[in-house]
Amino acid sequence: MQRSRGQILWLHSKRVSIPEIKAVTDFLRTTISTLIRAYNEGGAAAAVDRRRWNRAAAALNPEQRLV
């Protein structure tokens, strides 16, 4: 899971409101809501960025992902 997506889910778990999450992460409200819904329905695997054009390197290495 990408760092910013993880941040959104972490903030949501701390009961931070969606407008506050939007201000911190600069994601659209609909993107935040969709991510939270996907995570609630399918867990961490559902929160992964699956866009075909996303060729960015992972923000975390495999060891950091286990923490």
PyRosetta script that sets phi, psi and omega in degrees:
from pyrosetta import init, pose_from_sequence

init()
pose = pose_from_sequence("MQRSRGQILWLHSKRVSIPEIKAVTDFLRTTISTLIRAYNEGGAAAAVDRRRWNRAAAALNPEQRLV")
pose.set_psi(1, 138.4)
pose.set_omega(1, -179.4)
pose.set_phi(2, -70.9)
pose.set_psi(2, 154.2)
pose.set_omega(2, -174.7)
pose.set_phi(3, -59.1)
pose.set_psi(3, -47.5)
pose.set_omega(3, -176.7)
pose.set_phi(4, -66.9)
pose.set_psi(4, -34.1)
pose.set_omega(4, 176.0)
pose.set_phi(5, -67.3)
pose.set_psi(5, -40.3)
pose.set_omega(5, 175.7)
pose.set_phi(6, -62.6)
pose.set_psi(6, -38.2)
pose.set_omega(6, 178.5)
pose.set_phi(7, -63.4)
pose.set_psi(7, -42.8)
pose.set_omega(7, 178.7)
pose.set_phi(8, -60.0)
pose.set_psi(8, -47.1)
pose.set_omega(8, -178.7)
pose.set_phi(9, -66.4)
pose.set_psi(9, -37.7)
pose.set_omega(9, 178.9)
pose.set_phi(10, -65.5)
pose.set_psi(10, -46.6)
pose.set_omega(10, 178.7)
pose.set_phi(11, -60.2)
pose.set_psi(11, -41.7)
pose.set_omega(11, 178.9)
pose.set_phi(12, -63.2)
pose.set_psi(12, -38.2)
pose.set_omega(12, 179.1)
pose.set_phi(13, -66.5)
pose.set_psi(13, -23.1)
pose.set_omega(13, 177.6)
pose.set_phi(14, -90.5)
pose.set_psi(14, 11.7)
pose.set_omega(14, 177.1)
pose.set_phi(15, 67.4)
pose.set_psi(15, 29.7)
pose.set_omega(15, 174.3)
pose.set_phi(16, -79.3)
pose.set_psi(16, 136.4)
pose.set_omega(16, -177.0)
pose.set_phi(17, -70.1)
pose.set_psi(17, 157.5)
pose.set_omega(17, 179.5)
pose.set_phi(18, -61.4)
pose.set_psi(18, -42.1)
pose.set_omega(18, 176.1)
pose.set_phi(19, -60.1)
pose.set_psi(19, -36.6)
pose.set_omega(19, 177.7)
pose.set_phi(20, -69.4)
pose.set_psi(20, -40.4)
pose.set_omega(20, 177.1)
pose.set_phi(21, -61.9)
pose.set_psi(21, -42.0)
pose.set_omega(21, 179.0)
pose.set_phi(22, -59.4)
pose.set_psi(22, -43.0)
pose.set_omega(22, -179.2)
pose.set_phi(23, -65.2)
pose.set_psi(23, -36.1)
pose.set_omega(23, -177.7)
pose.set_phi(24, -78.4)
pose.set_psi(24, -40.9)
pose.set_omega(24, -171.8)
pose.set_phi(25, -98.3)
pose.set_psi(25, -18.6)
pose.set_omega(25, -177.5)
pose.set_phi(26, 66.4)
pose.set_psi(26, 23.7)
pose.set_omega(26, 172.7)
pose.set_phi(27, -88.9)
pose.set_psi(27, 155.9)
pose.set_omega(27, 175.4)
pose.set_phi(28, -70.3)
pose.set_psi(28, 150.0)
pose.set_omega(28, 178.9)
pose.set_phi(29, -56.8)
pose.set_psi(29, -41.6)
pose.set_omega(29, -179.3)
pose.set_phi(30, -66.2)
pose.set_psi(30, -36.0)
pose.set_omega(30, 177.9)
pose.set_phi(31, -65.6)
pose.set_psi(31, -42.8)
pose.set_omega(31, 178.9)
pose.set_phi(32, -62.5)
pose.set_psi(32, -47.6)
pose.set_omega(32, -179.8)
pose.set_phi(33, -62.4)
pose.set_psi(33, -42.1)
pose.set_omega(33, 179.6)
pose.set_phi(34, -64.0)
pose.set_psi(34, -42.6)
pose.set_omega(34, 179.2)
pose.set_phi(35, -63.0)
pose.set_psi(35, -45.5)
pose.set_omega(35, 179.7)
pose.set_phi(36, -62.9)
pose.set_psi(36, -43.3)
pose.set_omega(36, 178.7)
pose.set_phi(37, -62.2)
pose.set_psi(37, -45.4)
pose.set_omega(37, -180.0)
pose.set_phi(38, -62.0)
pose.set_psi(38, -42.2)
pose.set_omega(38, 179.4)
pose.set_phi(39, -64.4)
pose.set_psi(39, -43.5)
pose.set_omega(39, 179.7)
pose.set_phi(40, -63.7)
pose.set_psi(40, -34.5)
pose.set_omega(40, -178.1)
pose.set_phi(41, -85.6)
pose.set_psi(41, -32.1)
pose.set_omega(41, -172.9)
pose.set_phi(42, -131.7)
pose.set_psi(42, 6.6)
pose.set_omega(42, 178.3)
pose.set_phi(43, 75.8)
pose.set_psi(43, -165.8)
pose.set_omega(43, -175.0)
pose.set_phi(44, -61.5)
pose.set_psi(44, -34.5)
pose.set_omega(44, -179.5)
pose.set_phi(45, -62.0)
pose.set_psi(45, -31.0)
pose.set_omega(45, -179.3)
pose.set_phi(46, -78.1)
pose.set_psi(46, -15.5)
pose.set_omega(46, -176.6)
pose.set_phi(47, -92.0)
pose.set_psi(47, 1.7)
pose.set_omega(47, -179.0)
pose.set_phi(48, -75.3)
pose.set_psi(48, 142.1)
pose.set_omega(48, 177.2)
pose.set_phi(49, -73.6)
pose.set_psi(49, 113.2)
pose.set_omega(49, -175.7)
pose.set_phi(50, -107.8)
pose.set_psi(50, 16.1)
pose.set_omega(50, 179.4)
pose.set_phi(51, -63.4)
pose.set_psi(51, 134.5)
pose.set_omega(51, -178.4)
pose.set_phi(52, -63.4)
pose.set_psi(52, -33.6)
pose.set_omega(52, -175.7)
pose.set_phi(53, -85.3)
pose.set_psi(53, -1.1)
pose.set_omega(53, -179.8)
pose.set_phi(54, -81.2)
pose.set_psi(54, 96.8)
pose.set_omega(54, -178.6)
pose.set_phi(55, -105.3)
pose.set_psi(55, 12.8)
pose.set_omega(55, -178.6)
pose.set_phi(56, -66.3)
pose.set_psi(56, 146.9)
pose.set_omega(56, 175.8)
pose.set_phi(57, -68.0)
pose.set_psi(57, 151.7)
pose.set_omega(57, 178.7)
pose.set_phi(58, -61.9)
pose.set_psi(58, 139.2)
pose.set_omega(58, -179.4)
pose.set_phi(59, -72.8)
pose.set_psi(59, -26.5)
pose.set_omega(59, -179.6)
pose.set_phi(60, -119.2)
pose.set_psi(60, 143.3)
pose.set_omega(60, 175.6)
pose.set_phi(61, -82.3)
pose.set_psi(61, 168.5)
pose.set_omega(61, -176.0)
pose.set_phi(62, -56.0)
pose.set_psi(62, -36.0)
pose.set_omega(62, 179.5)
pose.set_phi(63, -67.2)
pose.set_psi(63, -39.0)
pose.set_omega(63, -179.7)
pose.set_phi(64, -69.8)
pose.set_psi(64, -28.5)
pose.set_omega(64, -179.8)
pose.set_phi(65, -69.3)
pose.set_psi(65, -21.4)
pose.set_omega(65, -177.6)
pose.set_phi(66, -81.3)
pose.set_psi(66, -13.2)
pose.set_omega(66, -176.4)
pose.set_phi(67, -77.0)
pose.dump_pdb("model.pdb")
